[in-house]
């Protein structure tokens, strides 16, 4: 390899390395969960019907990957998916997407609670800034909030409620709705049911 070729190769490697660095890592998933221990114990390993939360039905197509991811996580922790007529529990799923620009402030805290108890988690997540060969938008983040309520179908009582939130670079693999849904749902249901009222952060990898 000539000296000129070696220089060209080194420059190409440097550019490639900078390109990789231009995709900031996904932020940790912020998770908070509440539950009624007695009611949840009675309902655990029961049947569940996964549905969009009230008010979110009109966006059912966008909700689909998240409902599928929630159903998969519920199956892994012992619940059996059933039809709306036969299920003993209803899992109401709500998803919100937001965008954070380079100069925008963090989002405020999100409240979540069960049975009159309330809690809040986080004050937002930091903005990841990386090298951007395109010259703009390096600090832009795409955010997702996933909320799930498990309700007893007969009484309407909420036996478990959780909410998770994270942000990713627009160039991240997790910006894809299907992959992002799997990641955030897995974090939400990790170590189910979780400690009542505790706010935790769970790292995710691409």
NORKAFEN-V270586 format. One line per field, one symbol per residue. phi: phi as a letter, one per 30 degrees, with the letter a starting at -180 (. if undefined). psi: psi as a letter, one per 30 degrees, with the letter a starting at -180 (. if undefined). A space follows every 50 residues. Layout:
phi->???
psi->???
This chain:
phi->.dddddddddddddddddddddcdddddddbbbbacedddddcdidcbcc bddejcddcddddeddddddddddddcjdcdbdddcddbbcccbbbcbbc ddcddddddccaabijdbabbibjbdcdcbdbddjaidcdbccbccbbcc cdddciddcabbbbbabbdecdddddedddddddddddcdhedideidcb bbdbbd
psi->kleeeeeeeeeeeeeeeeeeffjllkllkkkkkkljeeeeeefkgakkkk lklkfgefheeffeeeeeeeeeeeefgfkkkllfffkflkjkkkkkklkk legllllllkkklkhfklllklgllljkklkjffflgfgkkklkkkkkkj kkeefgkjfkklklklllkffkfffkeeeeeeeeeeeegkhkflkjfkkl kkkkl.
